[in-house]
């Protein structure tokens, strides 16, 4: 196998010194070896790169192009090796992370102090939003997403399964009654989200199968935390993830109604599937994913424990 990088380095030394013999001294080679290597490049490319005379060497137009491009390529190679060597010692730089408001508050944020203890050189640029994020357009490294992924060429690591629960404050249920069936939702104020669909729907069991049930209410919010707080205040029914409301249920602030164990959604970490995943992103994923998996497992096991993560 030919060594084109080595040949480029020889060619650059010849051009920079202006002499085969001077380049040979710098490279600890013989002048004839240096000359043969340059001739090999020219033979492979089928062009003359250097005009030779007894007094001086001169680059041809093709030689100038080859010199400029080779210089840039070798400089980039040096940068890559310096970056990899630096990051192999200690991850550094900024990781741009996006998560839903609820999952970010209850799952991601409590883990950050321990992550920084392990990787003090990494800055986490954390954005919390329930909107769908485009990793390419938003320059985001990692997204934690609850729900369907759709078609994507992004890499994923599964975090766990979130169980959706329909909840309301005891005061609301005392005033409006406890729904006994899906049909009873027509008589209730359902607190919903304003994204993904023009008409709010909740996937609910009906006649032995799960159907998208249209629900109506006087709130359309862009995040689950707003819906949760208004549910606690007695504004209406809300459909939220277990990791978001189990502590409120345990404390009596919310009550689950119309329990449906089949109302579940997967939780994933998504990231761009590049060949060379930056070390700062790799250490973030390797730290967060197993701990978030344990967090989700605890939620599923005991219906609470949100403050133990």
C-alpha positions as CSV (number, residue, x, y, z in Angstrom):
1,X,0.0,0.0,0.0
2,X,1.4,3.4,-1.0
3,X,2.0,6.1,1.7
4,X,0.4,9.2,0.2
5,X,0.6,11.2,3.4
6,X,4.3,10.5,3.6
7,X,4.8,11.5,0.0
8,X,2.9,14.7,0.6
9,X,5.2,15.5,3.5
10,X,8.2,15.0,1.3
11,X,6.8,17.1,-1.5
12,X,6.0,20.0,0.9
13,X,9.6,19.9,2.3
14,X,11.0,20.1,-1.2
15,X,8.9,23.1,-2.1
16,X,9.6,24.8,1.2
17,X,13.3,24.3,1.1
18,X,13.6,24.8,-2.7
19,X,16.0,21.9,-2.9
20,X,15.9,18.1,-3.0
21,X,19.2,17.9,-1.0
22,X,18.0,20.4,1.7
23,X,14.7,18.5,2.0
24,X,16.6,15.2,2.3
25,X,18.7,16.5,5.2
26,X,15.6,17.6,7.1
27,X,13.9,14.3,6.4
28,X,17.0,12.2,7.1
29,X,16.8,10.7,3.5
30,X,19.1,10.7,0.6
31,X,18.5,13.2,-2.2
32,X,17.9,10.4,-4.7
33,X,15.1,8.9,-2.5
34,X,13.4,12.3,-2.2
35,X,13.6,12.8,-6.0
36,X,12.1,9.3,-6.6
37,X,9.2,10.0,-4.3
38,X,8.4,13.3,-6.0
39,X,8.6,11.5,-9.4
40,X,6.3,8.8,-8.1
41,X,3.6,11.4,-7.3
42,X,4.0,12.9,-10.7
43,X,3.8,9.5,-12.4
44,X,0.6,8.6,-10.5
45,X,-1.1,12.0,-11.3
46,X,0.2,12.1,-14.8
47,X,1.3,15.7,-14.5
48,X,4.5,17.6,-13.8
49,X,4.5,19.3,-10.4
50,X,8.0,20.7,-10.3
51,X,10.2,22.1,-13.1
52,X,13.8,21.2,-12.4
53,X,16.9,23.0,-13.4
54,X,20.5,23.1,-12.2
55,X,19.9,26.4,-10.4
56,X,16.4,26.2,-8.9
57,X,13.1,24.4,-8.6
58,X,9.8,25.9,-9.7
59,X,6.2,24.8,-9.2
60,X,4.0,24.3,-12.1
61,X,0.3,25.4,-11.9
62,X,-0.6,21.8,-11.1
63,X,2.2,21.7,-8.5
64,X,0.9,24.9,-6.8
65,X,-2.6,23.3,-6.5
66,X,-1.1,20.1,-5.1
67,X,1.0,22.0,-2.6
68,X,-1.9,24.2,-1.4
69,X,-4.3,21.3,-1.0
70,X,-1.7,19.0,0.6
71,X,-0.7,21.7,3.1
72,X,-4.4,22.1,4.1
73,X,-5.0,18.4,4.3
74,X,-1.9,17.8,6.5
75,X,-2.8,20.7,8.8
76,X,-6.3,19.2,9.2
77,X,-4.8,15.9,10.0
78,X,-2.6,17.5,12.7
79,X,-5.7,19.2,14.2
80,X,-7.6,15.9,14.3
81,X,-4.8,14.1,16.1
82,X,-4.3,17.0,18.6
83,X,-8.1,17.0,19.3
84,X,-8.3,13.3,19.7
85,X,-5.2,13.2,22.0
86,X,-6.6,16.1,24.1
87,X,-10.1,14.5,24.4
88,X,-8.7,11.1,25.2
89,X,-7.1,12.6,28.4
90,X,-10.2,14.6,29.4
91,X,-13.4,15.4,27.6
92,X,-14.0,19.1,27.1
93,X,-16.3,21.4,25.2
94,X,-20.0,22.0,25.1
95,X,-22.7,19.4,24.7
96,X,-26.0,20.9,23.5
97,X,-28.9,18.9,25.0
98,X,-32.7,19.2,24.6
99,X,-35.3,17.4,26.7
100,X,-39.0,17.8,27.3
101,X,-39.7,20.1,30.3
102,X,-40.9,17.3,32.6
103,X,-38.2,14.8,31.7
104,X,-35.5,17.4,31.9
105,X,-36.6,18.6,35.3
106,X,-37.2,15.2,36.9
107,X,-34.7,13.1,35.1
108,X,-31.8,15.0,33.5
109,X,-31.3,18.0,35.9
110,X,-30.8,16.0,39.1
111,X,-27.9,14.1,37.4
112,X,-25.9,17.1,36.2
113,X,-23.9,17.8,39.4
114,X,-22.6,14.2,39.5
115,X,-21.8,14.4,35.8
116,X,-19.8,17.6,36.3
117,X,-17.9,16.0,39.1
118,X,-16.9,13.2,36.7
119,X,-16.3,15.5,33.7
120,X,-15.5,19.0,34.9
121,X,-14.4,20.1,31.5
122,X,-17.7,19.6,29.8
123,X,-20.3,22.4,29.6
124,X,-24.0,21.3,29.2
125,X,-26.1,23.7,27.2
126,X,-29.5,22.4,28.3
127,X,-32.8,23.5,26.6
128,X,-36.2,22.3,27.9
129,X,-39.0,22.2,25.4
130,X,-41.9,19.9,24.5
131,X,-41.6,20.8,20.9
132,X,-40.0,18.4,18.4
133,X,-36.3,19.4,17.9
134,X,-34.4,19.0,14.6
135,X,-30.8,18.0,15.7
136,X,-29.4,19.3,12.4
137,X,-31.2,22.7,12.2
138,X,-30.9,23.4,16.0
139,X,-27.3,22.3,16.3
140,X,-28.2,19.9,19.1
141,X,-26.0,17.0,20.1
142,X,-28.5,14.9,22.2
143,X,-32.3,14.9,22.5
144,X,-34.3,13.1,25.1
145,X,-37.7,12.3,23.6
146,X,-40.9,10.7,24.9
147,X,-43.1,9.2,22.3
148,X,-42.9,8.0,18.7
149,X,-39.7,8.6,16.8
150,X,-40.9,8.3,13.3
151,X,-38.5,7.8,10.4
152,X,-35.0,9.0,11.3
153,X,-31.4,8.3,10.5
154,X,-30.4,9.3,14.0
155,X,-28.9,6.9,16.5
156,X,-30.9,6.0,19.5
157,X,-30.5,4.6,23.0
158,X,-33.6,3.5,24.7
159,X,-34.1,5.0,28.2
160,X,-37.3,3.2,29.2
161,X,-41.1,3.2,29.0
162,X,-43.3,6.1,30.3
163,X,-46.8,5.2,31.5
164,X,-49.3,7.9,30.8
165,X,-51.9,8.6,33.6
166,X,-55.1,10.7,33.6
167,X,-55.1,12.7,36.7
168,X,-57.0,15.5,38.5
169,X,-57.0,17.3,41.8
170,X,-59.3,16.0,44.5
171,X,-61.1,19.4,44.6
172,X,-61.9,19.2,40.9
173,X,-63.2,15.6,41.2
174,X,-65.3,16.6,44.2
175,X,-66.9,19.3,42.2
176,X,-67.3,17.7,38.8
177,X,-67.4,14.0,39.7
178,X,-65.1,11.1,38.9
179,X,-65.3,9.9,35.3
180,X,-66.2,6.2,35.2
181,X,-65.7,5.6,31.5
182,X,-64.1,7.1,28.4
183,X,-67.4,8.6,27.3
184,X,-67.6,10.6,30.6
185,X,-64.6,12.7,29.3
186,X,-67.1,14.6,27.2
187,X,-68.4,16.1,30.4
188,X,-65.0,17.2,31.7
189,X,-62.5,19.9,31.1
190,X,-59.4,18.3,29.6
191,X,-56.1,20.2,29.8
192,X,-54.2,19.6,26.6
193,X,-51.2,20.5,24.5
194,X,-51.0,22.8,21.5
195,X,-48.6,20.8,19.4
196,X,-48.6,17.8,17.0
197,X,-52.3,18.0,16.2
198,X,-54.9,20.7,15.5
199,X,-57.5,18.8,17.5
200,X,-56.3,17.4,21.0
201,X,-56.7,13.7,21.3
202,X,-55.9,11.1,24.0
203,X,-55.1,7.5,23.0
204,X,-57.7,5.6,25.1
205,X,-59.2,2.1,25.3
206,X,-62.6,1.9,23.6
207,X,-64.4,-1.4,22.7
208,X,-61.4,-3.5,23.3
209,X,-58.9,-1.4,21.4
210,X,-56.9,1.9,21.7
211,X,-58.3,4.8,19.7
212,X,-57.5,8.5,19.5
213,X,-60.3,10.1,21.5
214,X,-61.0,13.7,20.9
215,X,-61.0,15.7,24.1
216,X,-61.9,19.3,24.8
217,X,-61.0,21.9,27.4
218,X,-60.1,25.5,28.0
219,X,-56.3,25.0,28.0
220,X,-53.8,24.3,25.2
221,X,-50.2,24.5,26.6
222,X,-46.8,23.9,25.0
223,X,-45.4,22.0,27.9
224,X,-46.4,19.4,30.5
225,X,-45.3,21.4,33.5
226,X,-47.9,24.1,32.9
227,X,-50.6,21.4,32.4
228,X,-49.5,19.7,35.7
229,X,-49.6,22.9,37.8
230,X,-53.0,23.8,36.5
231,X,-54.3,20.3,37.2
232,X,-53.1,20.6,40.8
233,X,-54.9,23.9,41.0
234,X,-58.2,22.1,40.1
235,X,-58.5,23.4,36.5
236,X,-59.3,20.0,35.0
237,X,-58.1,16.5,33.9
238,X,-54.6,16.0,32.5
239,X,-52.9,13.1,30.8
240,X,-49.2,13.1,31.9
241,X,-46.3,10.7,32.3
242,X,-45.8,8.7,35.5
243,X,-42.4,10.2,36.1
244,X,-44.1,13.6,36.0
245,X,-47.0,13.1,38.4
246,X,-46.3,10.0,40.6
247,X,-44.9,12.2,43.4
248,X,-48.1,14.4,43.2
249,X,-50.3,11.2,43.4
250,X,-48.3,9.9,46.4
251,X,-48.7,13.3,48.1
252,X,-52.4,13.5,47.4
253,X,-52.2,16.5,45.2
254,X,-53.5,14.5,42.2
255,X,-55.7,11.4,41.8
256,X,-55.5,9.0,38.9
257,X,-58.7,8.1,37.1
258,X,-59.5,5.7,34.3
259,X,-56.4,3.8,34.9
260,X,-55.0,2.3,31.7
261,X,-51.8,0.1,31.9
262,X,-51.6,0.0,28.1
263,X,-51.1,3.8,27.7
264,X,-47.4,3.8,27.4
265,X,-44.7,5.6,25.3
266,X,-41.0,4.8,24.9
267,X,-38.3,7.2,26.0
268,X,-35.1,7.5,23.9
269,X,-31.9,9.4,23.8
270,X,-31.3,10.5,20.2
271,X,-28.0,11.8,18.6
272,X,-26.5,12.2,15.2
273,X,-25.0,9.0,13.8
274,X,-21.7,10.4,12.8
275,X,-18.7,8.2,12.4
276,X,-16.5,10.1,14.9
277,X,-18.8,10.9,17.9
278,X,-17.1,13.7,19.8
279,X,-15.7,12.6,23.2
280,X,-17.8,15.2,25.1
281,X,-21.0,13.7,23.6
282,X,-19.9,10.1,24.1
283,X,-19.1,10.7,27.8
284,X,-22.4,12.5,28.3
285,X,-24.4,9.6,26.8
286,X,-22.4,7.0,28.6
287,X,-23.0,8.7,31.9
288,X,-26.6,9.7,31.5
289,X,-28.2,6.8,29.7
290,X,-27.7,4.0,32.4
291,X,-28.7,6.4,35.2
292,X,-31.8,7.5,33.4
293,X,-32.7,3.9,32.7
294,X,-32.4,3.3,36.4
295,X,-34.6,6.3,37.1
296,X,-37.3,5.1,34.8
297,X,-37.1,1.6,36.3
298,X,-37.6,3.0,39.8
299,X,-40.6,5.0,38.6
300,X,-42.2,1.9,37.1
301,X,-41.4,-0.1,40.2
302,X,-42.7,2.0,43.0
303,X,-44.7,4.8,41.4
304,X,-42.6,7.5,43.0
305,X,-39.1,8.0,44.2
306,X,-38.6,11.0,41.9
307,X,-36.4,12.8,44.4
308,X,-34.0,9.8,44.8
309,X,-32.3,10.3,41.4
